[in-house]
Amino acid sequence: GESVGLHLPTLSVQEGDNSIINCAYSNSASDYFIWYKQESGKGPQFIIDIRSNMDKRQGQRVTVLLNKTVKHLSLQIAATQPGDSAVYFCAEKITGNQFYFGTGTSLTVIP
Amino acid sequence: DVKVTQSSRYLVKRTGEKVFLECVQDMDHENMFWYRQDPGLGLRLIYFSYDVKMKEKGDIPEGYSVSREKKERFSLILESASTNQTSMYLCASRIAGTGSYNEQFFGPGTRLTVL
């Protein structure tokens, strides 16, 4: 079946370093991907998205890279800050209105 | 800003009780969704609604039903709560359009415990 997963369940980085969170997907027909951030006790918040006709998209301190050849998605966070500590997960649009979500990576920023 | 609100942040119910979880969005979105989130399993879709009075089963609809009488409100109903329905429940909404590239906006979640 289709799957969206994260390679590492936890990630610890020093404050100021760059963070990279990875995601694998298996449906080559998926045309839209989203990264969400979920802080403890809160609902997921949109970070950045990318369409399948793009390889890279940049936001404020975040970059998403899409490699369709190996069905891989990554989220890069520049100059990671304590406020970035959260669970990050990717979502893949599998049909017109439905998304499939990964299990998440817990990012801890060490001051 | 889009706002999705859920009626309760925390809820404790007993086995066999009927439970209502309410979700309201203020952006006139056509699509609304109910997920449950469990450790190690990610978000799993329970039901979604394309528009008023329309609903579709998601991946895990068993034990749940939904109601969408008004565009802004989507209710999740546990007809007879069981302990395995203890979970975090997340509501989301989204602009309609099968070809649209729009994210889902999530509410804060309801942590339901069934004793």
Interface residues (C-beta under 8 A of the other chain):
Chain A: D31 Y32 I34 Y36 G41 K42 G43 P44 Q45 F46 D49 R51 F89 A91 K93 T95 G96 N97 Q98 F99 F101 G102 T103 G104
Chain B: V4 N31 Y35 G40 L41 G42 L43 L45 F48 Y50 G58 L90 R94 A96 G97 T98 G99 Y101 E103 Q104 F105 F106 G107 P108 G109
